[in-house]
Amino acid sequence: MWGLDTYELRHTAASLAIHSGANVKTVQRMLGHASAAVTLDVYGHLFEDELDRLPAQMDAHMTAERKRFAERRKRATETTQRLEARG
């Protein structure tokens, strides 16, 4: 493929997976490495960008969780009110 060798294709696949959010264990299994340590030794520098993205990802997750719990509380309150109305 346009002068790329197998190693370059493999490295590109790993890089794309990491930048797409794959965790080290997923990349390890994808590449067939014996351990995550091997994967981190080779590709660890690519995971450093995750630290920059982490705060925003955590904030988005917590916002979604707060919304989910608020909806759950609302349903529980509505159910309790219906049951109390039946008396």
C-alpha positions in Angstrom: 0.0 0.0 0.0 1.8 3.1 -1.3 5.2 2.0 0.0 4.1 1.3 3.6 5.4 -1.8 5.2 3.6 -4.0 7.7 5.3 -2.3 10.7 4.2 1.2 9.6 0.6 0.0 9.0 0.6 -1.7 12.5 2.0 1.5 14.1 -0.6 3.6 12.3 -3.4 1.3 13.4 -2.2 1.5 17.0 -1.8 5.3 16.9 -5.3 5.7 15.4 -6.8 3.4 18.1 -5.0 5.4 20.9 -6.0 8.8 19.6 -9.6 7.5 19.2 -9.7 6.7 22.9 -8.8 3.1 23.1 -7.2 2.2 26.5 -3.9 0.4 26.8 -5.4 -3.0 27.4 -7.5 -2.8 24.2 -4.4 -1.8 22.2 -2.4 -4.6 23.9 -5.0 -7.2 22.8 -5.3 -5.6 19.3 -1.5 -5.9 18.7 -1.1 -9.2 20.5 1.5 -7.9 23.0 2.2 -10.2 25.9 1.5 -7.4 28.4 0.3 -3.8 28.7 3.8 -2.9 29.8 5.1 -3.8 26.3 2.4 -1.7 24.7 3.2 1.2 27.0 7.0 0.9 26.3 6.3 1.3 22.6 3.3 3.6 22.5 3.3 5.2 25.9 4.1 8.6 24.5 0.8 8.6 22.6 -1.2 8.2 25.8 0.2 11.4 27.2 -2.4 13.4 25.3 -5.1 11.7 27.4 -4.0 13.8 30.4 -5.0 17.0 28.4 -8.4 15.5 27.5 -9.2 13.9 30.8 -10.7 16.9 32.7 -13.2 17.7 29.9 -14.1 14.0 29.6 -14.6 13.6 33.3 -16.7 16.8 33.4 -18.9 15.5 30.6 -19.3 12.1 32.3 -20.2 13.7 35.6 -22.7 16.0 33.9 -24.3 13.0 32.3 -24.4 11.1 35.6 -26.0 14.0 37.4 -28.7 14.3 34.8 -29.3 10.5 34.9 -29.6 10.5 38.7 -31.9 13.6 38.7 -34.2 11.8 36.2 -34.1 8.7 38.4 -35.0 10.8 41.5 -37.8 12.5 39.6 -39.3 9.1 38.5 -39.0 7.8 42.1 -40.7 10.9 43.5 -43.5 10.7 40.9 -44.0 7.0 41.7 -44.2 7.7 45.4 -46.7 10.5 44.9 -48.9 8.2 42.7 -48.8 5.5 45.4 -49.6 8.0 48.2 -52.5 9.4 46.1 -54.0 5.9 45.9 -53.9 5.8 49.6 
